[in-house]
Amino acid sequence: MLKESDLIIGVIGGSGFYNLLNEAELKIIETPYGVSPPLSIGYIENTKIVFLPRHAKPGGREITHALPPHMINYKANIYALYKLNVSRIIATHSCGSVRKKIKPGGLVIPDQFIDMTKRRDSTFFNSRLNSNTGLSLSPSVFHVDVTNPFCSELNKIIFNACIKFGAKPINGGVYVCTEGPRFETPAEIKFFKKIGGDIVGMTLIPELILARELGICYSSASLVSNYAAGVIDKKITFDEVIDEFEKNRDMLFKILREAVSKIPVKRNCHCK
């Protein structure tokens, strides 16, 4: 039987990351936007955790890599966490490095993003809201502020956890989010570098934006799995993304467990 807690943390797992908790209750949450993937609910020390495997099939009981980035139901996922009273989210992302100095195996804690997606439903504010959402959004036409899109408090906590375990994180950086599912061309990567991008991935947006609209703090631990196209003379494969995660799995789990145990009940940030 799960205990009640004032603090509920959401952890979103990316490619290769499908489990975090040793003992957990599995739940599937119905939302106005569809059903969630299987959520694992349990504890790390005294902190209640809801683990969401981003790429798992909605409504199923198996946790596998079933969905490519452009087919994930981000609105159902974030709303499911909101429905479970999650107030903070730490998300993991596998990403490519746009710059030679950011090497595979490194961890980036981004503080800005560039949205290069094209077809994703990226807002709960669609003027006339579905009355079944249960959201008290007023006015219905709303422009969310993303001057500081990532939670400064969570970013600091993740950074300190990395240092504790001997990781050498890059504290701050620009995540360029592309539509996928294809990898980017060398010309695109050259352009992203020129406009200030540091890492490139396919899953940050609209996940982060939707969390911000619901007042949920959001930060990313972005694991660099490869150099992006054209940075070095090497073909990119999905296998190397998974392989790099496997190499860094234990370290990432230690960092996440340490980070969630250090999150205070009272928020000291401006996300809400």
C-alpha positions in Angstrom: 0.0 0.0 0.0 1.5 3.4 -1.0 2.0 6.0 1.6 0.7 9.6 1.2 3.4 12.2 0.6 3.4 16.0 0.2 6.1 15.7 -2.5 5.6 13.7 -5.6 8.4 13.7 -8.2 8.0 12.6 -11.8 10.9 10.9 -13.6 10.6 10.5 -17.4 12.8 7.8 -19.0 14.1 8.2 -22.5 15.7 5.8 -25.0 17.1 2.7 -23.1 15.6 3.8 -19.8 12.5 1.8 -18.9 12.8 1.2 -15.2 13.9 3.1 -12.1 12.1 1.7 -9.0 12.8 -1.7 -7.4 9.3 -2.1 -6.0 6.4 -0.3 -7.7 2.7 -0.2 -8.4 1.8 -0.1 -12.1 -0.9 2.3 -13.1 -2.4 3.4 -16.4 -4.1 6.8 -16.2 -7.0 7.9 -18.4 -6.8 11.5 -19.5 -8.9 13.7 -21.9 -6.0 13.4 -24.4 -5.7 9.6 -24.3 -4.3 7.0 -21.9 -0.9 7.0 -20.4 1.8 4.4 -20.8 2.2 2.1 -17.7 3.4 4.3 -14.8 5.5 2.9 -12.0 4.7 4.4 -8.6 7.0 3.8 -5.7 9.5 5.4 -3.4 13.2 6.5 -3.4 13.9 6.9 0.3 10.9 8.9 1.6 10.1 10.6 -1.7 7.2 9.4 -3.8 8.2 8.8 -7.4 6.1 8.4 -10.6 8.2 6.9 -13.3 7.0 7.4 -16.9 8.7 5.5 -19.8 8.3 8.0 -22.6 8.5 5.5 -25.5 6.2 2.8 -24.0 2.9 1.9 -25.7 -0.1 3.8 -24.2 -2.5 1.6 -22.3 -0.2 -1.5 -22.4 1.4 -3.3 -19.5 4.7 -3.9 -21.2 7.5 -1.3 -20.9 9.4 -1.3 -24.2 10.6 1.1 -26.8 7.4 1.0 -28.8 7.0 4.6 -30.0 9.2 6.9 -32.1 9.5 10.5 -30.9 7.0 12.0 -33.2 4.2 9.5 -32.2 4.5 10.0 -28.4 1.3 11.4 -26.9 3.0 14.1 -24.9 -0.2 15.8 -23.7 -1.6 12.5 -22.2 1.8 11.8 -20.6 2.1 15.2 -18.9 -1.5 15.4 -18.0 -1.3 12.0 -16.3 1.6 13.2 -14.1 -0.4 16.4 -13.4 -3.4 14.2 -12.4 -1.2 12.3 -10.0 -0.2 15.6 -8.3 3.4 15.6 -9.6 5.0 19.0 -8.9 8.5 18.4 -10.4 9.8 16.4 -13.3 13.3 15.3 -14.0 13.5 14.0 -17.6 16.2 12.0 -19.2 17.1 12.5 -22.9 19.6 10.8 -25.2 21.0 13.4 -27.5 23.7 14.1 -30.1 26.5 16.5 -29.7 26.7 19.5 -32.1 30.1 20.4 -30.8 33.3 18.4 -30.7 34.1 19.5 -27.1 30.9 17.9 -25.9 31.8 14.2 -26.1 29.7 11.1 -26.1 29.2 9.8 -22.5 28.9 13.3 -21.2 25.9 14.7 -19.3 24.4 18.1 -20.2 22.0 20.0 -18.0 20.4 22.4 -20.6 19.0 25.8 -19.6 17.6 26.8 -23.0 16.1 25.2 -26.1 15.4 25.8 -29.8 12.2 24.3 -31.2 12.6 22.9 -34.7 9.6 20.6 -34.5 6.9 21.0 -37.1 3.7 19.0 -36.5 3.4 18.5 -32.7 0.4 19.5 -30.6 2.4 21.6 -28.1 -0.1 23.4 -25.9 -3.1 22.8 -23.6 -4.3 26.3 -24.5 -6.3 25.8 -27.7 -8.6 28.8 -27.2 -11.8 26.8 -26.6 -10.7 24.2 -24.1 -12.4 20.8 -23.8 -14.6 21.2 -20.7 -13.7 17.6 -19.7 -10.0 18.5 -19.1 -10.6 19.6 -15.5 -8.1 22.4 -16.0 -8.8 25.8 -14.6 -7.1 27.8 -17.3 -8.1 31.4 -17.6 -8.0 33.2 -19.9 -8.2 30.5 -22.5 -6.0 32.5 -24.8 -2.7 32.4 -22.9 1.0 32.9 -23.8 3.2 31.0 -21.4 6.5 32.6 -20.4 9.6 30.5 -21.2 12.4 33.0 -20.5 13.8 30.4 -18.1 12.3 27.2 -19.5 14.1 24.8 -17.2 13.7 24.8 -13.4 16.8 26.6 -11.9 16.3 24.8 -8.6 16.2 21.3 -10.2 19.1 22.1 -12.5 21.3 23.0 -9.5 20.2 19.8 -7.6 21.0 17.6 -10.6 24.4 19.3 -11.1 25.3 18.8 -7.4 24.3 15.1 -7.7 26.6 14.7 -10.7 29.5 16.2 -8.9 29.0 14.0 -5.9 29.4 10.9 -8.0 32.4 12.1 -10.0 30.6 13.0 -13.2 31.6 16.1 -15.1 28.3 17.7 -16.2 28.0 20.7 -18.5 25.9 23.1 -16.5 23.8 24.9 -19.1 23.4 24.5 -22.8 21.0 24.8 -25.7 19.0 21.7 -26.6 17.8 21.8 -30.3 14.6 19.6 -30.6 13.9 18.2 -34.1 10.9 16.4 -35.4 12.5 13.0 -36.2 12.3 10.1 -36.5 15.2 10.6 -39.0 18.5 11.8 -37.8 19.6 15.3 -38.9 21.7 16.1 -42.0 25.2 17.6 -41.6 23.9 20.8 -43.1 21.2 21.1 -40.4 23.7 20.4 -37.7 26.0 23.1 -39.0 23.1 25.5 -39.0 22.2 24.5 -35.4 25.7 25.1 -34.3 25.7 28.5 -35.9 22.5 29.6 -34.2 23.8 28.5 -30.8 22.8 24.9 -30.3 24.9 22.6 -28.2 23.0 19.2 -28.3 20.3 17.9 -30.5 17.4 15.5 -29.7 13.8 14.7 -30.6 11.8 14.5 -27.3 12.2 17.7 -25.3 9.4 19.5 -27.1 6.5 19.8 -26.4 7.1 17.9 -23.1 8.8 20.8 -21.4 6.3 23.4 -22.7 3.3 21.3 -21.5 4.8 20.9 -18.1 5.3 24.7 -17.8 1.7 25.4 -18.8 0.6 23.2 -15.9 3.0 24.9 -13.5 5.2 21.8 -13.1 8.9 22.3 -12.7 11.0 20.5 -15.4 14.7 19.8 -15.8 16.6 17.5 -18.1 19.6 15.2 -17.6 20.6 14.9 -21.2 23.1 12.1 -21.9 25.2 12.6 -25.0 25.1 9.3 -26.9 26.9 10.3 -30.1 28.3 13.1 -32.2 25.6 14.5 -34.5 25.9 14.1 -38.3 28.9 15.8 -39.8 30.6 16.6 -36.5 32.9 13.6 -37.1 33.1 11.4 -40.2 30.9 8.5 -38.9 27.5 7.2 -39.7 24.9 7.5 -36.9 22.9 4.4 -35.7 20.2 3.9 -33.1 22.2 1.0 -31.6 25.0 3.4 -30.5 22.4 5.5 -28.7 21.3 2.5 -26.7 24.9 1.2 -26.2 26.0 4.6 -24.7 23.0 4.6 -22.3 23.9 1.1 -21.2 27.5 2.2 -20.5 26.3 5.0 -18.3 23.2 3.4 -16.8 24.5 2.9 -13.3 26.0 6.4 -13.0 22.7 8.0 -14.3 20.6 6.0 -11.8 22.9 7.1 -8.9 22.5 10.7 -10.0 18.8 10.5 -10.3 18.3 8.8 -6.9 20.5 11.4 -5.3 18.7 14.3 -7.0 15.2 13.2 -6.1 16.2 12.7 -2.5 17.4 16.3 -2.3 14.4 18.0 -3.7 12.7 20.1 -1.0 8.9 20.0 -0.4 8.7 23.8 -0.8 9.6 25.1 -4.3 12.2 27.9 -4.4 11.9 28.8 -8.1 9.7 30.7 -10.5 8.3 27.9 -12.6 4.7 28.1 -11.2 
